Amino acid sequence: MKKYKNLNGDSGVVAYDIAAGAITVQFRSGEKYLYSDNSAGADNVAAMQRLAQSGRGLSTFIAQHVHDRYARKWH
């Protein structure tokens, strides 16, 4: 997984992994969530991928738009 830049300094996201049509996000708690085009919608996944790469706004976006629309959750 790639370290999340966390440019705002207060994100719960620590790392992410981008794949075709999907993104896996790891939070400070250690929990990982897989969001896919099928579970969260292609537009949302594309936005999350952009935010992850920019290092800003990913946690807020997840909370506001796709919170529980993940395909898989694990620790």
C-alpha beads as a LAMMPS data file, in Angstrom:
LAMMPS data file: protein, C-alpha beads

75 atoms
74 bonds

1 atom types
1 bond types

-500.0 500.0 xlo xhi
-500.0 500.0 ylo yhi
-500.0 500.0 zlo zhi

Masses

1 110.0

Atoms # bond

1 1 1 0.000 0.000 0.000
2 1 1 1.078 3.557 -0.618
3 1 1 1.326 6.005 2.271
4 1 1 -1.359 8.704 2.196
5 1 1 0.225 12.180 2.238
6 1 1 -2.395 13.625 4.627
7 1 1 -1.682 17.229 3.642
8 1 1 -4.368 18.545 6.008
9 1 1 -2.715 16.702 8.900
10 1 1 -5.875 15.318 10.466
11 1 1 -6.987 12.435 8.247
12 1 1 -7.940 9.023 9.509
13 1 1 -6.538 7.556 6.284
14 1 1 -2.955 6.278 6.453
15 1 1 -2.539 4.316 3.212
16 1 1 -4.254 3.332 -0.013
17 1 1 -3.932 1.031 -2.988
18 1 1 -5.397 1.789 -6.398
19 1 1 -6.484 -0.894 -8.856
20 1 1 -8.609 -0.766 -11.986
21 1 1 -12.110 0.165 -10.847
22 1 1 -11.252 -0.027 -7.160
23 1 1 -9.434 1.515 -4.235
24 1 1 -8.437 0.006 -0.907
25 1 1 -8.155 2.460 1.967
26 1 1 -6.446 1.774 5.306
27 1 1 -7.411 3.819 8.349
28 1 1 -5.459 4.570 11.537
29 1 1 -7.360 1.779 13.289
30 1 1 -5.718 -0.690 10.913
31 1 1 -9.006 -1.530 9.219
32 1 1 -8.941 -1.734 5.429
33 1 1 -11.891 -1.096 3.155
34 1 1 -12.181 -2.009 -0.502
35 1 1 -14.408 0.292 -2.524
36 1 1 -15.201 -0.871 -6.047
37 1 1 -17.087 0.497 -9.028
38 1 1 -19.823 -2.028 -8.217
39 1 1 -20.130 -1.166 -4.530
40 1 1 -19.567 2.593 -4.478
41 1 1 -20.071 3.656 -8.094
42 1 1 -17.464 4.349 -10.753
43 1 1 -17.613 8.140 -10.345
44 1 1 -17.060 7.878 -6.598
45 1 1 -14.168 5.441 -6.981
46 1 1 -12.530 7.702 -9.581
47 1 1 -12.914 10.684 -7.228
48 1 1 -11.436 8.693 -4.331
49 1 1 -8.483 7.660 -6.484
50 1 1 -7.798 11.311 -7.386
51 1 1 -8.094 12.422 -3.768
52 1 1 -5.811 9.629 -2.582
53 1 1 -3.133 10.627 -5.061
54 1 1 -3.440 14.304 -4.152
55 1 1 -3.167 13.524 -0.425
56 1 1 -6.085 15.675 0.632
57 1 1 -9.814 15.168 1.246
58 1 1 -10.144 11.386 1.022
59 1 1 -11.436 10.738 4.538
60 1 1 -14.011 13.528 4.252
61 1 1 -15.186 12.258 0.878
62 1 1 -15.616 8.744 2.248
63 1 1 -17.590 10.023 5.237
64 1 1 -19.855 12.201 3.111
65 1 1 -20.412 10.069 0.010
66 1 1 -19.578 6.361 0.281
67 1 1 -19.285 5.579 3.991
68 1 1 -20.723 2.046 4.111
69 1 1 -20.717 1.304 0.374
70 1 1 -17.589 -0.841 0.547
71 1 1 -17.216 -4.250 -1.087
72 1 1 -15.034 -5.703 1.651
73 1 1 -13.710 -4.806 5.106
74 1 1 -10.886 -6.483 6.997
75 1 1 -8.272 -5.809 9.651

Bonds

1 1 1 2
2 1 2 3
3 1 3 4
4 1 4 5
5 1 5 6
6 1 6 7
7 1 7 8
8 1 8 9
9 1 9 10
10 1 10 11
11 1 11 12
12 1 12 13
13 1 13 14
14 1 14 15
15 1 15 16
16 1 16 17
17 1 17 18
18 1 18 19
19 1 19 20
20 1 20 21
21 1 21 22
22 1 22 23
23 1 23 24
24 1 24 25
25 1 25 26
26 1 26 27
27 1 27 28
28 1 28 29
29 1 29 30
30 1 30 31
31 1 31 32
32 1 32 33
33 1 33 34
34 1 34 35
35 1 35 36
36 1 36 37
37 1 37 38
38 1 38 39
39 1 39 40
40 1 40 41
41 1 41 42
42 1 42 43
43 1 43 44
44 1 44 45
45 1 45 46
46 1 46 47
47 1 47 48
48 1 48 49
49 1 49 50
50 1 50 51
51 1 51 52
52 1 52 53
53 1 53 54
54 1 54 55
55 1 55 56
56 1 56 57
57 1 57 58
58 1 58 59
59 1 59 60
60 1 60 61
61 1 61 62
62 1 62 63
63 1 63 64
64 1 64 65
65 1 65 66
66 1 66 67
67 1 67 68
68 1 68 69
69 1 69 70
70 1 70 71
71 1 71 72
72 1 72 73
73 1 73 74
74 1 74 75
